[in-house]
Amino acid sequence: MRSSHVVARAARAFATAAPSSTQTGNLSKPVSSETLAGIPWYGRSSLSCLMQRVAADGPHDPDVWRKLVARADVIAHSFTPKQAALVLSALARERHRDESFLRRFSVKFVPSLVSGSELLDLCGILSSLSLLGTYCEETFVLLAKRAKERASEMDARQLSLVANAFVRVGHMDSELFKVLLAQIPRRISQFDARDIAVLLNAIAQLKQSSGHERGAWASDVDGHLEAIALRLPPLLPVADLHSLTLILNAFAQLSFAQKDVLDLLTEELLSTRKRLERLSPRQLSMVLNAAAKLRILEPRLLN
């Protein structure tokens, strides 16, 4: 799907968000070579923290990441769920994919970590595996089971990330999505524009997936779309361009043509010519395709 990697970018920003030294007000400096020299002797706690530091502040050197992963592979059996989530989210943030390590870790160790994980760690493991493109059906079956059990505890951000994670790897569990969608009324006030953008695109991708699964949950979608649409008006003025584009694209994929919310979306996108000119070619293509599907006849957009 044209929007899949765009949505992944939004999901990665949420799932791997960790304060770098820049964000915490300090001068950002790469981890020193002296610190990195100790990688072969790092334990599970210090290694997971170091990987987070390197992902945030560098050095962004493939050789350094190979050493970090090699050490993680040696001590993987000892990771707690929290440490596993930190390691995987660091890899996702760095976009460093070691196929051998990820396959072994997801098959051999993640299943045993799932049952005892805190909700935050469960979501971190799941979202990071998805962003890294690491899929093992048996592991994701266990993750889906655990996610269903913990769904009532999830906040808006977690609901959107979990839905996106399963759709991204193509693991279509209709019962899971029914449970996730059922949480929307309880959490609707927590959603911001980015949460809504990621969730709507997950729903859109699921609805378009082939097979018999979608019939089991599709009848529930329309009511939730109405609730989300009612939540949008106060969020749109502060929404970033990326979120506005994703929301409009999702509404088009879902054939959701509520005029009031579409008018507001279009007005925000076209609020200034300068803003419209900041659209990337891919985003512009998404907006134009969505406008065509939803029959949005806005002269400023057409021009």
C-alpha positions as CSV (number, residue, x, y, z in Angstrom):
1,M,0.0,0.0,0.0
2,R,1.3,3.5,-0.9
3,S,0.9,4.8,2.7
4,S,2.4,1.8,4.5
5,H,6.0,3.2,4.9
6,V,4.6,6.6,5.7
7,V,2.5,5.1,8.5
8,A,5.6,3.1,9.6
9,R,7.4,6.4,10.0
10,A,4.7,7.7,12.4
11,A,4.6,4.5,14.3
12,R,8.4,4.4,14.6
13,A,8.4,7.9,16.0
14,F,5.9,6.8,18.7
15,A,7.3,3.4,19.5
16,T,10.9,4.3,19.7
17,A,10.6,7.7,21.3
18,A,13.3,8.0,24.0
19,P,14.8,11.3,25.2
20,S,18.2,11.9,23.7
21,S,20.6,14.2,25.4
22,T,19.5,17.0,23.0
23,Q,15.9,16.6,24.1
24,T,16.8,16.6,27.8
25,G,18.7,19.9,27.4
26,N,22.3,18.6,27.2
27,L,24.7,18.8,24.4
28,S,24.4,15.7,22.3
29,K,27.6,13.7,22.2
30,P,28.1,10.3,20.8
31,V,29.0,7.5,23.2
32,S,32.7,7.5,23.8
33,S,35.0,4.9,22.3
34,E,36.2,4.1,25.8
35,T,32.7,3.2,26.8
36,L,32.1,1.2,23.6
37,A,35.4,-0.8,24.2
38,G,33.6,-2.5,27.1
39,I,30.8,-3.9,25.0
40,P,32.0,-7.6,25.3
41,W,31.7,-7.4,29.1
42,Y,28.4,-5.6,29.4
43,G,25.7,-7.3,31.4
44,R,22.0,-7.4,30.5
45,S,21.0,-4.2,32.2
46,S,24.0,-2.1,31.2
47,L,23.9,-3.4,27.6
48,S,20.2,-2.5,27.1
49,C,20.8,1.0,28.4
50,L,23.9,1.4,26.3
51,M,22.0,0.4,23.1
52,Q,19.4,3.0,23.9
53,R,22.1,5.7,24.3
54,V,23.8,4.7,21.1
55,A,20.5,4.7,19.2
56,A,19.7,8.2,20.5
57,D,23.1,9.9,20.3
58,G,25.4,7.7,18.2
59,P,27.8,6.7,16.9
60,H,25.5,5.5,14.1
61,D,28.2,3.1,13.0
62,P,27.2,-0.4,11.6
63,D,30.4,-1.9,13.1
64,V,29.4,-0.6,16.6
65,W,25.9,-2.1,16.1
66,R,27.3,-5.4,15.0
67,K,29.3,-5.6,18.3
68,L,26.2,-4.6,20.3
69,V,24.1,-7.2,18.7
70,A,26.8,-9.9,19.1
71,R,26.9,-9.2,22.8
72,A,23.1,-9.2,23.0
73,D,23.0,-12.5,21.3
74,V,25.3,-14.0,23.9
75,I,23.3,-12.9,26.9
76,A,19.8,-13.0,25.3
77,H,18.7,-15.8,27.5
78,S,19.0,-13.6,30.6
79,F,17.0,-10.6,29.4
80,T,13.9,-9.5,31.3
81,P,10.9,-8.3,29.3
82,K,11.9,-4.7,30.0
83,Q,15.4,-5.2,28.8
84,A,14.2,-7.1,25.7
85,A,11.9,-4.2,24.9
86,L,14.8,-1.7,25.3
87,V,17.1,-3.8,23.1
88,L,14.5,-4.2,20.4
89,S,13.3,-0.6,20.4
90,A,16.9,0.6,20.1
91,L,17.4,-1.6,17.1
92,A,14.1,-0.3,15.6
93,R,15.2,3.3,16.2
94,E,18.5,2.7,14.6
95,R,16.8,0.6,11.8
96,H,19.5,-2.0,12.4
97,R,18.3,-5.4,11.3
98,D,20.4,-8.5,12.0
99,E,18.2,-11.2,10.6
100,S,19.9,-14.1,12.4
101,F,19.7,-12.4,15.8
102,L,16.1,-11.2,15.4
103,R,14.9,-14.6,14.1
104,R,16.5,-16.5,17.0
105,F,15.4,-14.0,19.6
106,S,11.8,-13.8,18.4
107,V,11.4,-17.6,18.1
108,K,13.4,-18.8,21.1
109,F,13.1,-16.0,23.8
110,V,10.2,-13.7,23.1
111,P,7.5,-16.3,23.8
112,S,8.8,-17.0,27.3
113,L,8.9,-13.2,27.9
114,V,5.4,-12.4,26.8
115,S,3.4,-13.9,29.7
116,G,5.3,-12.1,32.4
117,S,5.7,-8.7,30.7
118,E,4.3,-5.4,31.9
119,L,2.0,-3.7,29.4
120,L,4.5,-1.1,28.4
121,D,7.1,-3.8,27.7
122,L,4.6,-5.9,25.8
123,C,3.8,-3.0,23.6
124,G,7.4,-2.2,23.1
125,I,8.4,-5.7,22.1
126,L,5.5,-6.0,19.7
127,S,5.8,-2.7,18.0
128,S,9.6,-3.0,17.7
129,L,9.4,-6.5,16.1
130,S,6.8,-5.1,13.7
131,L,9.0,-2.1,12.8
132,L,12.0,-4.4,12.3
133,G,9.9,-6.7,10.0
134,T,10.5,-9.7,12.2
135,Y,7.5,-12.1,12.0
136,C,7.1,-15.5,13.4
137,E,3.5,-16.7,13.4
138,E,3.7,-18.7,16.6
139,T,5.2,-15.7,18.5
140,F,2.6,-13.3,17.2
141,V,-0.2,-15.6,18.1
142,L,1.1,-15.5,21.7
143,L,1.5,-11.7,21.5
144,A,-2.1,-11.4,20.2
145,K,-3.4,-13.5,23.0
146,R,-1.6,-11.4,25.6
147,A,-2.7,-8.2,23.9
148,K,-6.4,-9.3,24.1
149,E,-6.0,-10.0,27.8
150,R,-4.4,-6.5,28.4
151,A,-6.5,-4.4,26.0
152,S,-8.7,-2.9,28.6
153,E,-5.5,-1.4,30.3
154,M,-4.2,0.2,27.1
155,D,-4.2,3.9,26.6
156,A,-4.8,5.6,23.3
157,R,-1.2,5.5,22.2
158,Q,-0.9,1.8,23.0
159,L,-4.1,0.9,21.2
160,S,-2.9,2.6,18.0
161,L,0.6,1.1,18.1
162,V,-0.7,-2.4,18.8
163,A,-3.2,-2.3,16.0
164,N,-0.6,-0.9,13.6
165,A,2.0,-3.5,14.7
166,F,-0.2,-6.5,13.8
167,V,-1.4,-5.0,10.5
168,R,2.1,-4.2,9.5
169,V,3.3,-7.8,9.7
170,G,0.0,-9.1,8.2
171,H,-1.2,-10.9,11.3
172,M,-4.9,-10.5,10.9
173,D,-6.7,-11.6,14.1
174,S,-10.3,-10.5,13.9
175,E,-11.0,-11.2,17.6
176,L,-8.0,-9.1,18.6
177,F,-9.2,-6.2,16.5
178,K,-12.7,-6.4,17.9
179,V,-11.3,-6.2,21.4
180,L,-9.1,-3.2,20.4
181,L,-11.9,-1.4,18.7
182,A,-14.1,-1.9,21.7
183,Q,-11.7,0.2,23.8
184,I,-12.1,3.3,21.7
185,P,-15.2,4.8,23.4
186,R,-13.4,4.5,26.8
187,R,-10.2,6.1,25.5
188,I,-11.4,8.5,22.9
189,S,-10.6,11.6,24.9
190,Q,-7.0,10.5,25.1
191,F,-6.4,10.3,21.4
192,D,-4.3,13.0,19.7
193,A,-4.0,13.5,16.0
194,R,-1.0,11.2,15.6
195,D,-2.7,8.4,17.5
196,I,-5.8,8.7,15.3
197,A,-3.7,8.8,12.1
198,V,-1.9,5.5,13.0
199,L,-5.1,3.8,14.2
200,L,-7.2,4.8,11.2
201,N,-4.6,3.6,8.8
202,A,-4.4,0.3,10.6
203,I,-8.2,-0.1,10.4
204,A,-8.0,0.9,6.7
205,Q,-5.3,-1.7,5.9
206,L,-7.2,-4.4,7.8
207,K,-10.5,-3.6,6.0
208,Q,-8.7,-4.0,2.7
209,S,-7.1,-7.2,3.5
210,S,-8.3,-10.3,1.7
211,G,-9.9,-13.3,3.2
212,H,-12.9,-14.1,5.4
213,E,-11.6,-12.5,8.6
214,R,-12.7,-9.0,7.9
215,G,-16.4,-9.9,8.1
216,A,-16.2,-10.6,11.8
217,W,-15.3,-7.1,12.8
218,A,-16.2,-4.8,9.9
219,S,-19.8,-4.2,11.2
220,D,-18.2,-2.5,14.3
221,V,-16.1,-0.1,12.4
222,D,-18.5,2.6,11.2
223,G,-19.7,3.5,14.7
224,H,-16.1,3.9,15.9
225,L,-15.3,6.1,12.8
226,E,-18.1,8.4,13.9
227,A,-16.7,8.7,17.4
228,I,-13.2,9.4,16.0
229,A,-14.6,12.0,13.6
230,L,-16.3,13.8,16.5
231,R,-12.9,13.8,18.4
232,L,-11.1,15.4,15.5
233,P,-12.2,19.1,15.3
234,P,-10.3,20.3,18.4
235,L,-7.2,18.3,17.3
236,L,-6.9,19.4,13.7
237,P,-5.6,23.0,14.3
238,V,-2.6,21.6,16.2
239,A,-2.1,18.5,14.0
240,D,1.1,18.2,12.0
241,L,1.1,17.9,8.2
242,H,2.0,14.2,8.4
243,S,-1.0,13.3,10.6
244,L,-3.4,15.3,8.5
245,T,-2.3,13.5,5.3
246,L,-2.6,10.1,6.9
247,I,-6.0,10.8,8.3
248,L,-7.4,12.0,5.0
249,N,-5.8,9.0,3.2
250,A,-7.4,6.6,5.8
251,F,-10.9,8.1,5.4
252,A,-10.6,7.7,1.7
253,Q,-9.5,4.0,2.0
254,L,-12.5,3.5,4.4
255,S,-14.9,5.4,2.2
256,F,-15.8,7.6,5.1
257,A,-17.2,10.7,3.6
258,Q,-18.6,12.8,6.4
259,K,-18.7,16.3,4.9
260,D,-18.1,18.3,8.1
261,V,-14.9,16.6,9.1
262,L,-13.6,16.4,5.5
263,D,-14.2,20.1,5.2
264,L,-12.2,20.7,8.3
265,L,-9.4,18.4,7.2
266,T,-9.2,20.0,3.8
267,E,-9.1,23.5,5.3
268,E,-6.3,22.6,7.6
269,L,-4.3,21.1,4.8
270,L,-4.8,24.2,2.6
271,S,-4.6,26.8,5.4
272,T,-1.6,28.4,3.7
273,R,0.1,27.9,0.4
274,K,3.4,27.5,2.2
275,R,2.0,24.5,4.2
276,L,0.7,22.8,1.0
277,E,4.1,23.3,-0.6
278,R,5.7,21.4,2.2
279,L,4.0,18.2,1.2
280,S,6.4,15.5,-0.1
281,P,5.6,14.0,-3.5
282,R,4.3,10.9,-1.8
283,Q,2.1,12.9,0.5
284,L,0.8,15.0,-2.3
285,S,-0.1,11.8,-4.2
286,M,-1.9,10.5,-1.2
287,V,-3.9,13.7,-0.8
288,L,-4.8,13.9,-4.4
289,N,-5.9,10.2,-4.5
290,A,-7.9,10.7,-1.4
291,A,-9.6,13.8,-2.7
292,A,-10.6,11.9,-5.9
293,K,-12.0,9.0,-3.9
294,L,-13.9,11.2,-1.5
295,R,-15.0,13.7,-4.3
296,I,-13.5,16.7,-2.6
297,L,-13.9,19.4,-5.1
298,E,-11.7,22.1,-3.6
299,P,-10.4,24.6,-6.2
300,R,-7.2,25.4,-4.1
301,L,-6.3,21.7,-4.1
302,L,-7.1,21.1,-7.8
303,N,-5.0,24.1,-8.7
